[in-house]
């Protein structure tokens, strides 16, 4: 077959173009340098300046057990997904579960999707239980095992539903456009990412939390006044009932357009003093003002379009299909192979996304400091978050590379002191000798 008639060549060209554009967008839009060099240099990162030896030892003991459970769970999920997809095992299972219902396309798609999601999920379940038990032993998790099982069931149900929706769209496109499905698939993948970002706070978050407006009072008034000062359009601040699950403190922004929301955990409202709550919300306002969720969604949409081209190139490879025991990519028996390719693409791209996320979070810290001009309170808040959440103040590089969405507490504290140097604000003193309120 000549190059001109090779149906894979346009997809390869599209992948190359999209990949270059994606890298260019990431490189040019990521805030790699959030603070300029101040006179006297940057404040070095040093956990011992603000965390007592006992605090560091406690979180070290906790993470000595937690990180193996977390990393092993991710590894097992990826390994089992790959074994199902890159060997004939997955295709055989899809055909077998569909056989009692006639083995047709719909049966293979629906029952095969449920099985292909369930098997890695169940394989990693012992590690999930181990992780839950570690967090329970250290007082971070307060939900009962029944609630854990319910949350796990919800997670599986949502993952299976999203997988089934995505695969259904994919196989319709494969049958409708057998030689060029990658083109509408790339567009559809991008649209699904944007739609998911919009729908997530409306469908997924309410499955795990109940939300209410922050009650009227001085705190709510001060937060809305700060939003007005910041030029951020915020009509409400929501509170999520995290206390029924854990003692963790957190706040976040999610959604795009009319689904965008600023959320505080009820544990945060109950356990942080108002000044520290304002500091953490000022950080979230930074995400709102810089459109971080929307920008991340659009980059994710571009990444999804690129990934669809990779998927097309992978599952149209005769060698890969032979290894997977699949003759026709449009046969839902290939869905385990599809999921394996997607899992590998996600695993490869995740460290890049995490590196970008850490820079974006650092920029939001700077925004909070610019808004409040109060590095001492930011440092107090970071110390309290680290203590309440047992945050790792010096994680292994592999954990940072594969799991960390935020800079560690000592890095954020050092940045706050660097900000103080830049703006002529008194540099907050060391806090290691000051006890951290934990609960």
C-alpha positions as CSV (number, residue, x, y, z in Angstrom):
1,X,0.0,0.0,0.0
2,X,1.4,3.4,-1.0
3,X,1.9,6.1,1.6
4,X,-0.8,8.2,-0.1
5,X,-3.4,5.5,0.5
6,X,-2.4,4.7,4.0
7,X,-5.4,5.6,6.2
8,X,-3.0,5.9,9.2
9,X,-0.9,8.7,7.7
10,X,-3.5,11.6,8.2
11,X,-3.9,10.5,11.8
12,X,-0.2,10.4,12.3
13,X,0.1,14.0,10.9
14,X,-2.8,15.2,13.0
15,X,-1.1,13.7,16.1
16,X,2.2,15.4,15.4
17,X,0.5,18.7,14.8
18,X,-1.7,18.4,17.9
19,X,1.2,17.2,20.1
20,X,3.4,20.2,19.1
21,X,0.5,22.6,19.7
22,X,-0.2,21.0,23.1
23,X,3.4,21.3,24.2
24,X,3.5,24.9,23.0
25,X,0.4,25.7,24.9
26,X,1.6,24.1,28.1
27,X,5.1,25.8,27.8
28,X,3.7,29.2,27.1
29,X,0.8,29.3,29.5
30,X,2.3,27.6,32.6
31,X,3.5,30.1,35.2
32,X,7.0,28.6,35.5
33,X,8.3,31.6,37.5
34,X,5.7,32.8,40.0
35,X,8.1,35.0,42.0
36,X,11.1,37.0,40.7
37,X,14.4,36.9,42.5
38,X,14.4,39.3,45.5
39,X,17.4,41.2,46.8
40,X,19.3,38.8,48.9
41,X,18.0,35.8,47.0
42,X,15.1,33.4,47.5
43,X,14.3,32.0,50.9
44,X,15.5,28.3,50.9
45,X,13.1,25.5,51.6
46,X,13.7,24.2,55.0
47,X,11.0,22.2,56.9
48,X,12.9,22.4,60.2
49,X,12.3,26.1,60.4
50,X,8.5,25.7,60.8
51,X,7.9,22.1,61.8
52,X,9.0,20.6,65.1
53,X,11.0,17.3,64.9
54,X,8.0,15.5,66.5
55,X,5.6,16.8,63.8
56,X,8.0,15.7,61.0
57,X,8.5,12.3,62.6
58,X,4.7,11.8,62.9
59,X,4.0,12.5,59.2
60,X,7.1,10.4,58.2
61,X,5.7,7.4,60.1
62,X,2.3,7.9,58.5
63,X,3.7,8.2,54.9
64,X,6.2,5.3,55.4
65,X,3.1,3.1,55.2
66,X,0.7,5.2,53.1
67,X,2.9,5.8,50.0
68,X,3.5,2.1,49.4
69,X,-0.2,1.5,49.5
70,X,-1.0,4.4,47.3
71,X,1.7,3.8,44.7
72,X,1.0,0.0,44.7
73,X,-2.7,0.6,44.1
74,X,-2.0,2.8,41.1
75,X,0.5,0.3,39.8
76,X,-1.8,-2.7,40.2
77,X,-4.7,-0.9,38.4
78,X,-2.4,0.0,35.5
79,X,-0.8,-3.4,35.3
80,X,-4.2,-5.3,35.3
81,X,-5.6,-2.9,32.8
82,X,-2.6,-3.5,30.5
83,X,-2.8,-7.3,30.9
84,X,-6.4,-7.3,29.9
85,X,-5.8,-5.1,26.9
86,X,-2.5,-6.1,25.5
87,X,-3.1,-9.8,25.8
88,X,-6.1,-11.9,24.5
89,X,-7.5,-12.1,28.1
90,X,-9.6,-9.0,27.9
91,X,-11.2,-9.8,24.6
92,X,-12.0,-13.3,25.8
93,X,-13.6,-11.9,29.0
94,X,-15.7,-9.4,27.0
95,X,-17.0,-12.2,24.7
96,X,-17.6,-14.5,27.6
97,X,-19.7,-12.1,29.7
98,X,-21.7,-11.2,26.6
99,X,-22.4,-14.8,25.5
100,X,-25.4,-15.4,27.9
101,X,-27.2,-12.5,26.2
102,X,-26.4,-13.6,22.7
103,X,-22.9,-12.2,22.4
104,X,-24.1,-9.2,20.3
105,X,-22.6,-5.8,20.0
106,X,-24.7,-4.2,22.7
107,X,-24.1,-7.0,25.1
108,X,-20.4,-6.9,24.6
109,X,-20.3,-3.2,24.9
110,X,-22.4,-2.9,28.1
111,X,-21.3,-6.1,30.0
112,X,-17.8,-5.9,28.7
113,X,-17.4,-2.3,29.9
114,X,-18.7,-3.3,33.4
115,X,-16.3,-6.2,33.6
116,X,-13.3,-4.3,32.2
117,X,-13.7,-1.6,34.8
118,X,-14.5,-4.0,37.6
119,X,-11.5,-6.3,37.3
120,X,-8.8,-3.7,37.8
121,X,-11.0,-2.0,40.4
122,X,-11.3,-5.3,42.4
123,X,-7.6,-6.1,41.9
124,X,-6.6,-2.9,43.7
125,X,-9.3,-3.2,46.4
126,X,-7.0,-4.8,49.0
127,X,-4.6,-1.9,48.6
128,X,-7.5,0.6,48.9
129,X,-8.6,-1.1,52.1
130,X,-5.1,-1.0,53.4
131,X,-4.9,2.7,52.6
132,X,-8.2,3.3,54.3
133,X,-7.1,1.5,57.4
134,X,-3.8,3.4,57.6
135,X,-5.7,6.7,57.4
136,X,-8.2,5.5,60.0
137,X,-5.4,4.5,62.4
138,X,-4.0,8.0,62.2
139,X,-7.4,9.7,62.8
140,X,-7.8,11.2,59.3
141,X,-10.7,9.0,58.3
142,X,-13.9,8.9,60.5
143,X,-16.4,7.2,58.2
144,X,-17.4,3.6,59.0
145,X,-16.7,0.7,56.8
146,X,-20.2,0.7,55.5
147,X,-19.9,4.2,54.3
148,X,-16.5,3.3,52.7
149,X,-18.2,0.5,50.8
150,X,-21.0,2.9,49.7
151,X,-18.4,5.4,48.5
152,X,-16.5,2.7,46.7
153,X,-19.7,1.5,45.0
154,X,-20.5,5.1,43.9
155,X,-17.0,5.5,42.5
156,X,-17.3,2.3,40.5
157,X,-20.7,3.2,39.3
158,X,-19.6,6.6,38.1
159,X,-16.4,5.3,36.5
160,X,-18.4,2.5,34.7
161,X,-21.0,5.0,33.5
162,X,-18.4,7.4,32.1
163,X,-16.5,4.5,30.5
164,X,-19.7,3.2,28.9
165,X,-20.6,6.6,27.5
166,X,-17.2,7.2,26.1
167,X,-16.9,3.8,24.5
168,X,-20.4,4.0,23.1
169,X,-19.6,7.2,21.3
170,X,-16.3,5.7,20.1
171,X,-17.8,2.5,18.6
172,X,-20.6,4.5,16.9
173,X,-17.9,6.6,15.2
174,X,-15.8,3.5,14.3
175,X,-18.8,2.0,12.5
176,X,-19.9,5.3,10.9
177,X,-16.4,6.4,9.8
178,X,-14.3,3.2,9.7
179,X,-11.2,4.8,8.1
180,X,-11.4,8.3,9.5
181,X,-13.1,8.0,12.9
182,X,-10.1,9.6,14.6
183,X,-11.1,13.0,13.2
184,X,-14.7,13.2,14.7
185,X,-13.3,11.2,17.7
186,X,-10.8,13.9,18.4
187,X,-13.5,16.6,18.3
188,X,-15.8,14.4,20.4
189,X,-13.1,13.7,23.0
190,X,-12.4,17.4,23.4
191,X,-16.1,18.1,23.8
192,X,-16.5,15.4,26.4
193,X,-13.7,16.9,28.5
194,X,-15.3,20.3,28.4
195,X,-18.7,18.8,29.2
196,X,-17.3,16.7,32.0
197,X,-15.7,19.8,33.6
198,X,-19.0,21.6,33.5
199,X,-21.1,18.6,34.8
200,X,-18.6,17.4,37.5
201,X,-19.7,19.8,40.3
202,X,-23.4,19.2,39.4
203,X,-23.3,15.4,39.2
204,X,-20.2,13.8,40.7
205,X,-19.6,16.0,43.7
206,X,-23.1,15.8,45.0
207,X,-22.8,12.0,44.9
208,X,-20.3,12.2,47.7
209,X,-21.1,15.4,49.6
210,X,-24.0,17.5,50.6
211,X,-23.5,21.3,50.0
212,X,-25.0,24.3,51.8
213,X,-24.2,28.0,51.6
214,X,-21.8,29.4,54.1
215,X,-24.1,30.9,56.8
216,X,-24.8,34.6,57.0
217,X,-22.4,36.3,59.3
218,X,-19.1,38.1,59.6
219,X,-17.1,35.4,57.8
220,X,-19.4,35.2,54.8
221,X,-19.6,39.0,54.5
222,X,-15.8,39.3,54.7
223,X,-15.2,36.7,52.0
224,X,-17.7,38.3,49.6
225,X,-16.2,41.7,50.4
226,X,-12.8,40.2,49.6
227,X,-14.1,38.8,46.3
228,X,-15.4,42.3,45.4
229,X,-12.0,43.8,46.3
230,X,-10.4,41.2,44.1
231,X,-12.7,41.9,41.2
232,X,-13.9,38.2,41.3
233,X,-17.5,37.4,40.6
234,X,-18.5,35.2,43.4
235,X,-22.2,35.1,44.5
236,X,-21.9,32.3,47.1
237,X,-19.4,30.2,49.0
238,X,-20.5,26.6,49.5
239,X,-19.7,24.3,52.4
240,X,-19.3,20.5,51.9
241,X,-20.0,18.1,54.7
242,X,-16.5,16.5,54.7
243,X,-16.7,15.9,58.5
244,X,-18.8,12.8,57.9
245,X,-15.8,11.2,56.2
246,X,-12.6,12.7,57.5
247,X,-10.9,15.4,59.5
248,X,-9.1,16.8,56.5
249,X,-9.1,20.6,55.9
250,X,-9.5,21.8,52.3
251,X,-11.1,24.2,49.9
252,X,-11.4,24.2,46.1
253,X,-12.8,25.7,43.0
254,X,-14.5,23.4,40.4
255,X,-16.7,23.8,37.3
256,X,-16.7,26.2,34.5
257,X,-19.3,28.8,33.4
258,X,-22.5,28.7,35.4
259,X,-21.4,25.5,37.2
260,X,-18.3,27.2,38.8
261,X,-18.3,27.1,42.6
262,X,-16.0,27.9,45.5
263,X,-16.2,25.3,48.2
264,X,-15.0,25.0,51.7
265,X,-15.0,21.8,53.7
266,X,-17.0,22.1,56.9
267,X,-13.9,21.0,58.8
268,X,-12.1,24.0,57.4
269,X,-14.9,26.4,58.6
270,X,-15.0,24.7,62.0
271,X,-11.3,24.4,62.7
272,X,-9.5,27.4,61.1
273,X,-9.7,30.9,62.5
274,X,-11.3,33.5,60.2
275,X,-8.0,35.1,59.1
276,X,-6.7,31.7,57.9
277,X,-10.0,30.9,56.2
278,X,-9.8,34.2,54.3
279,X,-6.2,33.3,53.3
280,X,-7.2,29.9,51.9
281,X,-10.2,31.4,50.1
282,X,-8.0,34.2,48.7
283,X,-5.9,31.3,47.2
284,X,-9.1,29.9,45.6
285,X,-10.0,33.4,44.3
286,X,-6.6,33.3,42.5
287,X,-7.8,30.2,40.6
288,X,-11.0,32.0,39.7
289,X,-9.3,35.2,38.6
290,X,-6.8,33.4,36.5
291,X,-9.4,31.0,35.0
292,X,-7.3,28.0,36.1
293,X,-10.2,25.5,35.8
294,X,-11.2,26.7,32.4
295,X,-7.6,26.9,31.1
296,X,-7.0,23.4,32.5
297,X,-10.1,22.1,30.9
298,X,-9.1,23.5,27.5
299,X,-5.6,22.1,27.8
300,X,-7.2,18.8,28.8
301,X,-9.5,19.0,25.7
302,X,-6.5,19.5,23.5
303,X,-4.8,16.6,25.2
304,X,-7.9,14.4,24.7
305,X,-7.9,15.2,21.0
306,X,-4.2,14.3,20.8
307,X,-4.9,11.1,22.7
308,X,-7.6,10.0,20.3
309,X,-5.1,10.1,17.5
310,X,-2.8,8.0,19.6
311,X,-5.6,5.6,20.2
312,X,-6.4,5.3,16.5
313,X,-2.8,4.6,15.6
314,X,-2.5,2.0,18.4
315,X,-5.7,-0.1,17.7
316,X,-5.3,0.0,14.0
317,X,-1.9,-1.6,14.4
318,X,-2.2,-5.2,13.1
319,X,0.6,-6.4,15.5
320,X,-1.1,-4.9,18.5
321,X,-4.5,-6.3,17.6
322,X,-3.0,-9.7,17.1
323,X,-1.5,-9.5,20.6
324,X,-4.9,-8.5,22.0
325,X,-6.7,-11.2,20.1
326,X,-8.9,-8.7,18.2
327,X,-9.6,-8.8,14.5
328,X,-11.9,-5.8,14.0
329,X,-11.3,-2.6,16.0
330,X,-15.0,-1.7,15.6
331,X,-15.9,-4.9,17.5
332,X,-16.5,-4.1,21.2
333,X,-14.4,-7.1,22.0
334,X,-11.6,-4.6,21.5
335,X,-12.7,-2.4,24.4
336,X,-10.1,-3.9,26.8
337,X,-7.4,-2.9,24.3
338,X,-9.0,0.6,24.0
339,X,-9.0,1.0,27.8
340,X,-5.4,-0.2,28.1
341,X,-4.1,2.3,25.5
342,X,-6.0,5.1,27.3
343,X,-4.6,4.0,30.6
344,X,-1.0,4.1,29.3
345,X,-1.6,7.6,27.7
346,X,-3.0,8.9,31.0
347,X,-0.1,7.4,32.9
348,X,2.5,8.9,30.6
349,X,0.8,12.4,30.6
350,X,-0.1,12.6,34.3
351,X,3.4,13.7,35.6
352,X,3.3,16.6,33.1
353,X,-0.1,17.7,34.3
354,X,1.0,17.4,37.9
355,X,4.1,19.6,37.2
356,X,1.9,22.2,35.7
357,X,-0.6,22.0,38.6
358,X,2.1,22.6,41.1
359,X,3.1,25.8,39.3
360,X,-0.5,26.9,39.0
361,X,-1.0,26.3,42.8
362,X,2.1,28.4,43.6
363,X,0.7,31.2,41.5
364,X,-2.6,31.1,43.4
365,X,-0.5,31.4,46.7
366,X,1.1,34.5,45.3
367,X,-2.3,35.9,44.3
368,X,-3.5,35.3,47.9
369,X,-0.4,37.2,49.2
370,X,-0.9,40.0,46.8
371,X,-4.6,40.3,48.0
372,X,-4.1,39.9,51.7
373,X,-0.5,41.1,52.1
374,X,-0.3,38.8,55.1
375,X,2.5,36.2,54.7
376,X,2.4,35.4,58.4
377,X,-1.2,34.2,58.2
378,X,-0.4,32.2,55.1
379,X,2.4,30.4,56.9
380,X,0.2,29.8,59.9
381,X,-2.5,28.3,57.6
382,X,0.0,26.1,55.8
383,X,1.4,24.7,59.1
384,X,-2.2,24.0,60.3
385,X,-3.1,22.3,57.0
386,X,0.0,20.2,57.2
387,X,-0.7,19.1,60.7
388,X,-4.4,18.4,60.2
389,X,-3.9,16.5,56.9
390,X,-0.6,15.0,57.9
391,X,0.9,16.5,54.8
392,X,4.2,15.1,53.7
393,X,6.8,17.9,54.1
394,X,9.5,16.1,52.3
395,X,8.0,13.4,50.0
396,X,10.2,11.0,47.9
397,X,10.8,12.3,44.3
398,X,8.6,9.5,43.0
399,X,5.6,10.7,45.0
400,X,6.1,14.2,43.8
401,X,6.5,13.0,40.2
402,X,3.4,10.7,40.2
403,X,1.0,12.2,42.9
404,X,1.7,15.8,44.0
405,X,-0.8,18.4,42.7
406,X,0.5,21.1,45.1
407,X,3.9,22.3,46.3
408,X,4.7,20.9,49.7
409,X,4.1,23.0,52.8
410,X,7.7,24.0,53.4
411,X,8.0,25.2,49.7
412,X,4.8,27.3,50.1
413,X,6.1,28.8,53.3
414,X,9.5,29.6,51.8
415,X,7.6,31.3,48.9
416,X,5.6,33.4,51.4
417,X,8.9,34.6,53.0
418,X,10.3,35.3,49.5
419,X,7.2,37.3,48.7
420,X,7.7,39.3,52.0
421,X,11.3,40.1,50.9
422,X,10.1,41.3,47.5
423,X,7.4,43.6,48.9
424,X,9.2,45.1,51.9
425,X,7.0,43.2,54.4
426,X,8.6,41.9,57.6
427,X,9.7,38.4,57.0
428,X,7.8,36.1,59.4
429,X,10.0,34.4,62.0
430,X,10.6,30.7,62.3
431,X,7.7,28.8,63.8
432,X,9.1,25.3,64.7
433,X,8.9,26.1,68.4
434,X,5.3,27.2,68.1
435,X,2.8,24.3,68.7
436,X,0.5,23.6,65.8
437,X,-3.2,23.2,66.7
438,X,-4.2,19.8,65.2
439,X,-7.9,19.5,65.8
